[in-house]
Amino acid sequence: MMMDDIRVIIAKGPFSAEDAQYYIECIKSKTKFTLKKVTFTRTDTYLDIRYSFADIPFERIRRIPLADLPERRAVNN
């Protein structure tokens, strides 16, 4: 699908167009480059976001945890 001249691919998992639009707006607000393609892959615990820019031959990957992860401590208090 296309959103604002950006190719959006929902590769795996339940993910709505509204969710995709939210994350695209977050990415746009943090960069000055033009987005070309965004791929969303959702599992039970993570949302992987891969995106590339029109001006830069580089793909960025983000992993966002969807569930609270158990806290790991090196030393117990």
Legacy VTK file of the C-alpha trace (Angstrom):
# vtk DataFile Version 3.0
C-alpha trace
ASCII
DATASET POLYDATA
POINTS 77 float
0.000 0.000 0.000
1.045 3.608 -0.447
0.786 6.336 2.209
1.938 9.883 1.444
4.138 8.638 -1.447
5.773 6.062 0.861
5.597 2.354 0.064
4.274 0.594 3.194
4.595 -3.179 3.587
3.022 -5.080 6.460
5.021 -8.292 6.283
3.660 -10.286 9.187
1.250 -10.029 12.098
-1.841 -7.962 12.834
-1.141 -4.312 12.136
-3.565 -1.578 11.100
-3.124 1.315 8.701
-3.626 3.745 11.600
-0.732 2.137 13.485
1.437 2.363 10.378
0.555 6.044 9.933
1.489 6.756 13.566
4.959 5.231 13.223
5.537 6.895 9.854
4.752 10.292 11.397
7.188 9.527 14.254
9.943 8.702 11.770
9.210 11.817 9.686
9.357 14.066 12.743
12.843 12.831 13.653
14.538 13.099 10.268
14.935 15.615 7.491
15.244 12.992 4.730
12.428 11.743 2.500
11.091 8.294 3.356
10.897 5.864 0.469
9.803 2.534 1.989
8.699 1.220 5.410
8.245 -2.466 6.312
6.460 -3.561 9.503
6.866 -7.068 10.939
5.033 -7.870 14.164
5.521 -10.825 16.489
4.062 -11.457 19.940
6.820 -9.511 21.679
8.373 -7.183 19.089
7.524 -4.820 16.268
10.319 -4.599 13.697
10.357 -1.476 11.557
12.651 -1.308 8.531
12.761 1.890 6.556
14.815 3.431 3.798
15.195 6.956 2.498
15.009 8.235 -1.064
18.235 10.253 -0.778
20.387 7.741 1.127
21.198 4.172 0.045
20.825 2.871 3.612
18.140 0.918 5.444
17.413 1.560 9.105
16.051 -1.162 11.406
14.248 -0.532 14.704
12.907 -3.129 17.142
10.256 -2.006 19.595
9.259 -4.327 22.470
5.484 -4.700 22.712
5.390 -6.420 26.105
7.096 -5.516 29.354
10.298 -7.495 29.582
11.318 -8.964 32.932
13.921 -6.867 34.664
17.349 -8.447 34.757
19.735 -7.585 37.515
23.374 -8.465 37.915
23.183 -8.044 41.685
20.118 -8.630 43.854
19.421 -5.895 46.387
LINES 1 78
77 0 1 2 3 4 5 6 7 8 9 10 11 12 13 14 15 16 17 18 19 20 21 22 23 24 25 26 27 28 29 30 31 32 33 34 35 36 37 38 39 40 41 42 43 44 45 46 47 48 49 50 51 52 53 54 55 56 57 58 59 60 61 62 63 64 65 66 67 68 69 70 71 72 73 74 75 76
